[in-house]
C-alpha cells in the first residue's frame, strides 16, 4: 500500500505574505509551481552569459514596442508564479510596479536551459500553455536548439517547432523583427 502524504498548497497571495514576513528572502531562488514552493537550481556561467546576451539583443530589438523583463516573476494564476529568463511584455507606464504581469500582459516568454531542459519541457511549458501565454521559446544550450511553442491550449501548445543555427525566428507579436537563431544560442 502506497503512503500518501497530504501536501499544503499555497496561493500566490500566501507566497507573497511569506516574503513580506521574512520567511522567504528576496534573494531566495524559488518559484511557486502548482502551489508548491520549488527551489530553482543555481545559475551557471553559461546560462548567465546566455541570458545576458539575450537581454542585450532583446533590448536593442524590442524596447521601443515592449518591456523586456529579465528573470522576474510572471503571475500565471492563483497557484503559479514563475520567473522566466526573459519576457516581452505589453508596455505599462508603471512598469508593473502595481503588480506582476499576468498572461494577458505577455507577448513572449523565453526559458534558457543548460541543465533544466526536461523540467522546462515537462513542467514550465505546459503551465504556460494552460494559462494562455501566446508564445514560449525554449533555448536548449546543450542541444543547441530553440523550440518555439505557439497556439496555447489547456493540454499544451498546438505547435512546436525546433530551430537550429542557420534558422531565424521572429516573435508572433512582432513578425517584422526576426532574429538569427545562432545569435540566440551564442
CORNORGI-V651219 format. One record per pair of residues at least 12 apart in sequence whose C-alpha atoms are under 10 Angstrom apart, sorted by sequence separation. I is the first residue (numbers start at 1). J is the second residue. D is the distance in whole Angstrom. If there is no record, write none. Layout:
((I/J/D) (I/J/D))
This chain:
((28/40/9) (29/41/8) (56/68/10) (71/83/5) (72/84/7) (73/85/9) (89/101/8) (124/136/10) (125/137/9) (136/148/6) (137/149/6) (147/159/10) (148/160/5) (149/161/7) (167/179/9) (168/180/4) (169/181/7) (24/37/10) (29/42/8) (55/68/7) (70/83/8) (71/84/5) (72/85/8) (73/86/10) (74/87/9) (89/102/9) (92/105/9) (111/124/9) (125/138/8) (135/148/7) (136/149/5) (137/150/9) (147/160/6) (148/161/5) (149/162/9) (167/180/6) (168/181/5) (29/43/10) (55/69/8) (69/83/10) (70/84/7) (71/85/4) (72/86/8) (73/87/9) (87/101/10) (89/103/9) (90/104/9) (91/105/8) (111/125/9) (135/149/6) (136/150/7) (147/161/5) (148/162/6) (166/180/7) (167/181/6) (168/182/8) (55/70/7) (69/84/9) (70/85/6) (71/86/6) (72/87/8) (74/89/10) (89/104/9) (90/105/5) (91/106/10) (134/149/8) (135/150/5) (136/151/10) (146/161/8) (147/162/4) (148/163/8) (165/180/8) (166/181/7) (167/182/8) (168/183/9) (169/184/10) (15/31/9) (54/70/9) (69/85/8) (70/86/5) (71/87/8) (89/105/6) (90/106/6) (109/125/10) (133/149/10) (134/150/6) (135/151/7) (136/152/10) (145/161/10) (146/162/6) (147/163/6) (164/180/9) (165/181/5) (166/182/6) (168/184/9) (15/32/7) (69/86/6) (70/87/6) (88/105/9) (89/106/5) (90/107/7) (121/138/8) (133/150/8) (134/151/6) (135/152/8) (145/162/6) (146/163/5) (147/164/9) (164/181/6) (165/182/5) (166/183/10) (52/70/9) (68/86/7) (69/87/5) (70/88/9) (87/105/10) (88/106/6) (89/107/6) (90/108/10) (120/138/8) (132/150/10) (133/151/9) (134/152/6) (145/163/6) (146/164/6) (163/181/7) (164/182/7) (165/183/8) (51/70/8) (68/87/6) (69/88/6) (81/100/9) (87/106/7) (88/107/5) (89/108/7) (109/128/9) (120/139/10) (132/151/8) (133/152/7) (134/153/9) (144/163/9) (145/164/5) (146/165/9) (163/182/10) (165/184/9) (12/32/7) (15/35/9) (51/71/9) (67/87/8) (68/88/5) (69/89/7) (81/101/10) (87/107/8) (88/108/5) (89/109/9) (120/140/10) (129/149/9) (132/152/6) (133/153/9) (144/164/7) (145/165/8) (165/185/8) (11/32/8) (12/33/10) (14/35/10) (15/36/9) (66/87/9) (67/88/6) (68/89/7) (81/102/9) (87/108/6) (88/109/6) (117/138/8) (128/149/10) (129/150/8) (131/152/8) (132/153/7) (136/157/9) (143/164/9) (144/165/8) (146/167/10) (148/169/9) (150/171/10) (164/185/9) (165/186/10) (10/32/8) (11/33/10) (12/34/10) (15/37/8) (66/88/6) (67/89/5) (68/90/9) (86/108/8) (87/109/4) (88/110/9) (117/139/8) (118/140/10) (129/151/8) (130/152/7) (131/153/8) (132/154/8) (135/157/9) (150/172/8) (9/32/9) (10/33/9) (11/34/9) (12/35/8) (65/88/9) (66/89/5) (67/90/6) (68/91/9) (86/109/6) (87/110/6) (117/140/6) (129/152/5) (130/153/6) (131/154/7) (134/157/9) (137/160/9) (139/162/10) (146/169/9) (148/171/9) (9/33/9) (10/34/8) (11/35/6) (12/36/10) (65/89/9) (66/90/5) (67/91/6) (75/99/9) (76/100/10) (85/109/8) (86/110/5) (87/111/9) (109/133/8) (116/140/9) (117/141/9) (125/149/8) (128/152/8) (129/153/6) (130/154/4) (132/156/10) (133/157/10) (135/159/10) (136/160/9) (137/161/10) (138/162/9) (139/163/10) (9/34/7) (10/35/5) (11/36/9) (63/88/9) (65/90/8) (66/91/5) (67/92/8) (74/99/9) (75/100/6) (76/101/8) (77/102/8) (84/109/6) (85/110/6) (86/111/7) (103/128/8) (108/133/7) (109/134/9) (110/135/9) (111/136/8) (112/137/8) (113/138/7) (114/139/8) (115/140/8) (116/141/10) (117/142/9) (127/152/10) (128/153/9) (129/154/6) (130/155/6) (131/156/10) (132/157/9) (135/160/10) (137/162/10) (9/35/4) (10/36/6) (62/88/8) (63/89/10) (65/91/7) (66/92/9) (69/95/9) (73/99/10) (74/100/6) (75/101/6) (76/102/6) (77/103/9) (83/109/10) (84/110/6) (85/111/5) (86/112/9) (103/129/10) (106/132/9) (107/133/8) (108/134/7) (109/135/7) (110/136/6) (111/137/6) (112/138/6) (113/139/6) (114/140/6) (115/141/8) (116/142/10) (117/143/9) (121/147/10) (126/152/9) (128/154/9) (129/155/7) (130/156/6) (8/35/8) (9/36/6) (10/37/8) (62/89/10) (64/91/9) (73/100/6) (74/101/5) (75/102/5) (76/103/6) (84/111/6) (85/112/6) (104/131/9) (106/133/7) (107/134/7) (108/135/5) (109/136/5) (110/137/5) (111/138/5) (112/139/5) (113/140/5) (114/141/5) (115/142/8) (125/152/10) (126/153/9) (127/154/9) (129/156/5) (130/157/8) (7/35/10) (8/36/8) (9/37/9) (58/86/9) (63/91/9) (67/95/8) (72/100/9) (73/101/8) (74/102/6) (75/103/7) (76/104/10) (83/111/9) (84/112/8) (85/113/9) (103/131/7) (104/132/8) (105/133/9) (106/134/7) (107/135/7) (108/136/6) (109/137/6) (110/138/6) (111/139/6) (112/140/6) (113/141/6) (114/142/6) (126/154/8) (127/155/9) (128/156/8) (129/157/6) (7/36/9) (58/87/9) (59/88/10) (67/96/10) (72/101/10) (73/102/9) (74/103/8) (102/131/9) (103/132/6) (104/133/8) (106/135/9) (107/136/9) (108/137/8) (109/138/9) (110/139/7) (111/140/9) (112/141/7) (113/142/8) (114/143/9) (126/155/7) (127/156/8) (128/157/9) (129/158/9) (55/85/9) (58/88/8) (102/132/10) (103/133/5) (104/134/9) (106/136/10) (113/143/10) (114/144/10) (126/156/5) (54/85/9) (55/86/7) (74/105/9) (102/133/9) (103/134/8) (125/156/8) (126/157/7) (54/86/8) (55/87/10) (69/101/10) (74/106/9) (125/157/8) (52/85/10) (51/85/7) (52/86/10) (112/146/9) (137/171/9) (50/85/10) (51/86/8) (74/109/9) (111/146/10) (136/171/9) (146/181/7) (84/120/10) (110/146/10) (111/147/10) (135/171/8) (145/181/8) (146/182/10) (48/85/10) (110/147/10) (134/171/10) (135/172/7) (144/181/9) (145/182/9) (47/85/10) (110/148/9) (134/172/8) (135/173/9) (144/182/9) (146/184/8) (67/106/10) (70/109/10) (71/110/10) (134/173/9) (145/184/9) (146/185/8) (66/106/9) (67/107/10) (68/108/10) (69/109/9) (70/110/10) (71/111/9) (84/124/9) (109/149/10) (144/184/10) (145/185/7) (32/73/10) (66/107/8) (68/109/10) (83/124/10) (108/149/10) (144/185/6) (31/73/8) (35/77/10) (37/79/10) (82/124/8) (108/150/10) (139/181/9) (143/185/10) (144/186/9) (32/75/9) (33/76/10) (34/77/9) (35/78/8) (36/79/8) (37/80/9) (40/83/10) (141/184/10) (142/185/10) (32/76/10) (34/78/9) (35/79/4) (36/80/8) (37/81/10) (38/82/10) (80/124/10) (141/185/7) (34/79/5) (35/80/6) (82/127/9) (139/184/8) (140/185/8) (141/186/9) (32/78/10) (33/79/7) (34/80/6) (35/81/9) (82/128/9) (139/185/7) (32/79/7) (33/80/5) (34/81/9) (80/127/8) (32/80/5) (33/81/7) (80/128/10) (31/80/8) (32/81/5) (33/82/7) (87/136/9) (31/81/6) (32/82/6) (77/127/10) (86/136/10) (30/81/10) (31/82/5) (32/83/9) (76/127/8) (80/131/10) (86/137/10) (30/82/9) (31/83/7) (76/128/7) (84/136/10) (30/83/9) (31/84/10) (77/130/10) (85/138/10) (29/83/10) (76/130/9) (77/131/7) (76/131/6) (54/110/9) (75/131/10) (76/132/9) (76/133/9) (54/112/10) (51/110/9) (51/111/9) (51/112/7) (50/112/7) (109/171/10) (12/75/8) (50/113/10) (108/171/7) (12/76/9) (14/78/10) (15/79/9) (48/112/9) (50/114/10) (107/171/8) (108/172/8) (12/77/8) (13/78/8) (14/79/10) (15/80/10) (47/112/7) (107/172/8) (108/173/8) (11/77/9) (12/78/5) (13/79/9) (15/81/9) (46/112/10) (47/113/7) (48/114/10) (107/173/6) (11/78/5) (12/79/6) (46/113/10) (47/114/6) (106/173/10) (107/174/9) (10/78/9) (11/79/5) (12/80/7) (46/114/7) (47/115/9) (10/79/7) (11/80/8) (12/81/7) (45/114/10) (9/79/8) (10/80/9) (11/81/9) (44/114/8) (43/114/9) (44/115/9) (43/115/10) (112/184/10) (112/185/9) (41/115/9) (41/116/8) (40/116/10) (88/171/9) (88/173/10) (34/123/10) (50/139/9) (33/123/9) (33/124/9) (50/141/9) (34/127/9) (47/140/10) (33/127/9) (47/141/8) (46/141/8) (66/174/10) (65/174/9) (62/174/9) (62/177/8) (61/177/7) (61/178/9) (61/179/9) (58/179/9) (57/179/9) (57/183/9) (58/184/10) (57/184/8) (54/183/8) (53/183/8) (54/184/6) (53/184/8) (54/185/9) (53/185/9) (54/186/9) (50/183/10) (51/184/9) (53/186/8) (50/184/8) (51/185/10) (50/185/7) (50/186/7) (49/186/9) (46/186/10))
